[in-house]
Amino acid sequence: MNAIHPALKELTALRRDLHAHPELGFDEHRTSQIVASFLEQQGIEVHRGLAGTGVVGVIHGAQPGASIGLRADMDCLPMVEANDFAHRSIHPGLMHGCGHDGHTVMLLAAARYLAQTRRFSGTAVVIFQPAEEGGGGARVMIEQGLFERFAVDSIYALHNNPDYPAGVIAVQPGPVEAAADTFEIVVTGRGGHAAIPHEAVDPVLVASHIVIALQSIVSRNLHPLEAGVVTVASMQTSQLSACNVIPSQVKMLGTARSFTPANRDLLEKRMGEIAQGIAIAFGATATCDYQRGYPSTVNHTEQALFAAQVARSLVGEENVRCNEPLTMGAEDFSYMLQERPGAYIYLGQGGAAIPGGGHCQLHNDRYDFNDSIIPLGAGLLASLVEQGLPLRP
């Protein structure tokens, strides 16, 4: 960490450049080129092409040994930025609203340090992944042979967290983020005149009952000590412009989140049963198309405890948290943790104040990565390698 801090001004400039030039998943061509060039300048073996824009760097230590993987995500979000600082996005409708620009720079800084010092045995594999924001870039890299080509024994990733003060690190065994699935429920009734509802079968009424009933899955079907979320986020009718027309169809879109495979199965089953049962009761029909997305992010016990130990060596016992509430957010690093033991680690960055009170969360249009934590994040990544692959006497 101390060895990386003198380069903070340079790393900050690089991070802000990436922030100003955001790129969507699988389209990170500029970012990918910057990453590859940076690694090559450090004499690091570079491999490109996995998932299109993915970049993998291989750093050999001073002695032979095992292998540790470190992963950063590179893509941005399709959102409009409201910031007015000099490094705001130059691409309308695109924004680094989740800190992937910071994650990329922290891993680049860690890679440079490891390449310069090589005070470890074995191999460090630095993985710059495209398309975390919904594209499943981790899954694609795995399907295209990531772990066959780069046989890491364990793997780690960092994500900034505005809920924690800068300098706080959180990591714990077991589930840390939810599985995130999507659904589309289509209710079909019989359209008609709004003044003659008895001659129609109103799908808006049916859909409204379904929305309410779906909430009973979490409150009445899941175990009270287990978490889940069912959210109907969009409701669209087949008639959008008339106020005196009962439409013939309503489409609802939403997300369902859970932590265990059994609860994931339960959500899918009950949603279909509720939608169809309520529709039948009103004389309508309903279909439920349930699509599974990212699985739950589950840290492996040995690697999570090791990461916490490394964190304590950097920031002290008082700044490491190992018993935090689970989050219903989702993360495609989960695919990598299904293939290799490892841990997903939260790095506190503090929250900047926003107009109206509160602090700026991830995916907020005024979000910005806190550059002051770059040395700590990079130091933590490098220390995972140095302490996980120590040199032998």
N, C-alpha and C positions, 0 to 999 in steps of 0.2 A: 504493500500500500504506500509506504513512504517512498519507495523507489519509483513509483508511478506518478506521484503528486507533482514533481517538477514539470511534467508534460501536460498539466491540466489545461493551460491556455491553448496549446495545440489541439488537444483532444476536444475541448469545448468548441473550437472553431469547426472541427470536423463534424461534430454532432449537430451543430446548428446548420451546417451545409446540408446534411442529410435531412434535417427537419424542413428546410426550405425547398427540398426537391423530393417530395414523397412519391412513392410508387406503390400501386396496388399489387396484390398477390399474383405471383407468376409473371409479373411485369417489372420486376426490380432490376432492370438491365443496368441502369446507371449505378445503383447501389452495389450490385454484384461486381461491376468492374472496379469500383473504388475499393471494395473489400479485397478482391483478388490482387490488385496492384499493391495495396498496403502490405499484404502478407508476403508477396514476392519480394518486396523491397527489404524484408527482414530475413530473406533466405529460407523462407518456409515453403515446403513442398505443397503446391496448390492443385486441387482437383475441381473442375467445374462441370456443370451439366446435369447433376441430379436435380430432378424436379424443374428442369429448365434453367432457372437462375440461381440454384443453390451453389454454395461454395464450401469446400472442405479443405482445411489446412492440417498438415501432419507435421508435428514437431517431435523430434527424437531427443530423449534425454541423454545424459552423460553415461548412463549404463543401460543395459537391456532390462526389460521387465514387463509389467502389465500395461494396460492402456486405459486411459480415462477420456471420456468425451465431454465437451462443453458446448452447449448450444445457445445460439441467439437467433431471434426472429428479425426479419428485415422489412416487412411490408407495412403499409399505412392503412388508414380507414377511408371509406368513401364519404367524407363529411366535410362541411364548409368550416374553415377556421375563422374564429372571431378575434384572434389576437392581432395587435397592431405593431408588434416589435419588428425589428429589422429582419429577423430570420423566419418570419411567418411563411407559410406555403406560397410558392409562386404558381401553383397549379390549382385553379378554382375547383372546389368539390373534392379535393384530396387533402388529407391532413395526417400527420403523425400524432394522433390523439391518444396513443396508448404507450408511448415511450420506446417503441422498437428501435428508433434511431439511437437512443441511449444504450439499449441492450447491445446493439451492434458495435458501438464504439467501445463499450466496456470490454467486450470479448476481443476486439482488435488490440486494445491496450494490454490485456492479459497475454495474448498471443505474442506480442512483441517482447514483453518482459521474459516470458518463458524461452523464447528463441535466443534472446541475448544472454540469459544466465544459464539455462539448461541444468539447473540444480535439482534434477529429479531423475529417476530411473524410468525405463519404459518409454511410452509414447503418449503425448497429448494430442487429441484430435479435436480441432475447433470447427464447429458446424454452424454455418450461416444459412438459415432456413428461410425459404420464401413462404408466403401464403399461410400465415397462422390465423389471420382474421377471417375464418370461415372457409378457407380453401383447402385445409387439411394438408398443408405442405409437408408436415412431418410424415404423414401416412404415405404420401407420394414418394418421398425420399427413401423410405423403408422399402416400399414396393419395388423401387428401382435399384435396390441392392446396397443401401447405405451400410448396413451392418455386416454384409458379406464382404464388402470392399474394405471396411474400416471396423475391424472386430474389437470394439471397445468392451471392456469388462464392466464398466459402470458409466453413468452419464448424469450430468447436472445442468440445470438451467436457472437463471435468475429472472425475476420480474419485479420492476419497481412497484411500490405501493404507497400512494399518497396518504393512506390512513395511518401509517407509522411515521414517527419523526425520523428525520435524516439520521442515519447512523444505527438505526435499529434493524435487526435481521430476524426473520421468523422462519422456522422450518420445523416440521414434525413428521413422525411416521404416520402412515395410513392415508385415507382420503383427505385431500385439501381443496379440490375443486370438483364441481359436479359434472356429470354427463349432461350434454345439451342436445335435446332432440327437437324437431319441429313437427308441426301437424297442420293439416288442412282439413277442415270439416265443411262439407257442402250440404246444406239443407235445401231440399226441393219441395215446394208446396204447390199451390195453384194461385196464380195471380188474379187480380180483379180490381174493382173499384173500391176506394177507401171508404166510401159511404155504404157499401154493401158487403161487409166482411163475412157474413154468413154464407155467401156464395163463393168464397175463396178459402184457401188454406194458407194462413199467413206465416211464411217462413221466418219473418222477423221476430214474431212472438215465440216461435219454436226455438230459434237460435238464442233468444234472450234467456229462456229457461235452461238451455244447454249450458250457457256461460255460467250461470249461477250453480248449476248442479256439478259442473266440473270441479268446483272448489271443494266439494265434499270428498273428493278422492284423497286429498292431502289430509283433511281434517278427520275423516272417518275410515279410510282404508289403509293408510300408512300407519305404522307404529308411532305412537305419540312422541317417542324420543328420536325418531328418524326424520330427516329433512326431505322436502320435495317442493316443487313449485310448478303450478300449471297457470300459464298466462295467455289469455286471448288478447293478442296485440292489434288485430285488424279485423274489421267487419265490413264486408262489401255486399251490396245488393245488386241484383240484375237491373234495377232501375235507380238511377242516381239523380235525376233532374226533376222528377215530378213529386209533388207533395200529396197527391190524391190517388196514388197508384199503389196497390199492394203488389210487391214484386213476386215473381215466381221462384226466385232462388236467392239464397244468402251464402256467402263463402266467408269462413272464419280462418284466420291464420294465427299461429301462436307457437309457444315454446313450452316444453316440459323438461324439468331438470330433477335429477336424483343422484344418489351416490352408489347404490348397489345394483348389480344385475337383476336381482329379484324385484326390487322396487321399480326398476326401469320396465320390466315385463308387466308389472302390475299397472303402471300408468297407461301403457299402451292398451292393455286389455280393457280396463275400466273406461277409458275415454271412448273407445268404440262402442261399448255396451251402453253407456249413458247417452251418447249422441243418437244411436239408432233407437233405443228404447223410448226416449222422449219424443222423437220424431213420430214414431208409430202411434204414440198416445194422442198426438194431435192430428193424425191423419196425413202426415207428411213422411218423407223418407230422408235419410241422412247417410253419408259416407264419411269415413274418417281415414285419411291417408297419413300414417305416422311414419316419419322418416328419422332414423337414428343418426345422430351427429357424433361429435367428439365423445369418447368414453370418459368416465370419471378419472381425474388425475390422482393417482394413488402412489404416495412415496413408499419406498422400501425402508424397512426399519433400520437396517445396518447403515445404509447410506445416509438416511436422514439424521441419525444420531451422530454420524461422522461429520456431516456438514455443520451441525450445531456446535460440535467440538471445535471445528476450524473457525467458525464465526466467533466463538468465545475468545479464541486466541487473538483475534483482531480487535474486537470491540468490548470485550469484557462480559462477564456473566449477566450483568444488569441490563445489557442491551440486546440479549438474545431471548426470543420468545418461542416456546415449544409446546404451547397448549392453547392455541388460538381458535376462535370459532371458524367453522368451515365457511367457504364462500360458494355461492351458487353460480359464479362465473365458470366458464369452461376454457380449456386450454389444450391445443393439439400436441403439446409435449407428452400428453397422456399416452399417445401411441408409442412413443419411444420408451416410456416406462413400462409398457406391456412387453417390450422386447428385451430390455436390459434393466438391471437394478439401478436405481438412482434416486434423485430427489429434486423437487421443484422448490425453490427458495424465494422468499419475499425480501426485498431490500427496501427499507423505508426511505422515502425521499421527501417527506413533509408535504403539506398541502398549501399552495399559494391561495391567498384570499381572493374571492371573486365577488363582483357586485351583488348586493342583496344578502350577503352573509354566507357563512360556510366556507369550505375550501374546494379547490378544483379537483374533481375526481377524474379517473380514466374515462376516456370517450366523451369528455366535456369539450365544447368548442373553444374553450380558453385554456385547455391543458397545455403544459410544456414540461419537458423533462428537466429535473434539477441537476445541472451540470456539476455541482459541487460533490455529488456522490460518485462520480466516475472513478476516482482513485480507489474508493472502498470497494465498489463492485468489481473492478478489475482485479484488485488485490485479493478479494475473496475467491474469484475464479482461479487465479494463479495459485493461491494457497491450497485449494482443493487438490490440485495436481502435485504440488511440492510435498504436502503432508500425506497425500494418498499414495504417492510413488516416491518415498524417500530414498535417498542415495544410501547404498550399503557401505559400511566402513572398508 
